[in-house]
Amino acid sequence: MEKTSYAPGTPSWIDLGTPDLAGATAFYSALFGWEIVDQGPEAGGYCMAEIGGKPVAGLGNAQQPGPPYWTTYITVESADAAVDKVKSAGGQVLVEAFDIFDSGRMAVFMDPTGAVFSVWQPVKHIGAALVNEPGTLIWNELTTREPDKARAFYTEVFGWAAEDDPAAGPTYTQWTLDSESIGGMIVMDDKWPSEVPSHWMVYFNVANAEQSVARVTELGGAVVVPPFPAGPGICAVVQDPQGASFSLIEVTVQM
């Protein structure tokens, strides 16, 4: 699906912060067929991943210590106004609003449950121009131990509604905006390792989950959760060779 704009409050972009940019770009281009386009030295090595000339994700050098990570960006009308809303709702501002050349304006936050995310005020770059196709973003999911705090925070900041989704599991919630499903939330129970913090998980569409998981291991990645039926398809959780976690989904039921 091609995109030319995103409504405010909608997840619209993802990027990877990694300590080994060359290794990461080699892995993801081989896994998803991405063309990697370096944005030049003024961008600090940041790269756009494209399919058919359309940007689908970003990859850059990690800006903070710790394990590599995928970040979810949510479109807003004003990144500066989002800073005020996040503060008022009890979140933490990690990076104040700043311009990314003439592409847009962004800020980085931590919600009250500890999950990090960013906002994006688009100018020339709207976010992902292709989604829901193999090799592209299809879903963003908050994983947290404190769902009540999360519901209150994201409702106040973005106007989301939280709707229980028993079909996806007893602890699964769908985020909706103007009655449109725009993401999910899953509650971490005692089965989750205690050291795993709240986080936003990104899902990539794949044509075949089993084959994609096998390809991940061939390329030096690791399988965290083998393919399993869930909601609209077959999901798996994997890690790239540098340790960044992400999910794959083979859609078998229309989302």
Protein Blocks (a to p, Z undefined) as FASTA:
>chain_A
ZZfbdcehiafbdcdddfblmlmmmmmmmmnopacddebjklnopacddeehiafbdcdd
dfbecjdddddddddfblklmmmmmmmnopacfbdcddehjlbccdddddfkopacdddd
dfklnbjfbghiahiafbdcdddfblmlmmmmmmmmnopacdddfknojkbccddeehia
fbdcddddfklcfklccddddddddfblklmmmmmmmnopacfbdcddehjbccdddddf
kopacdddddfbdZZ
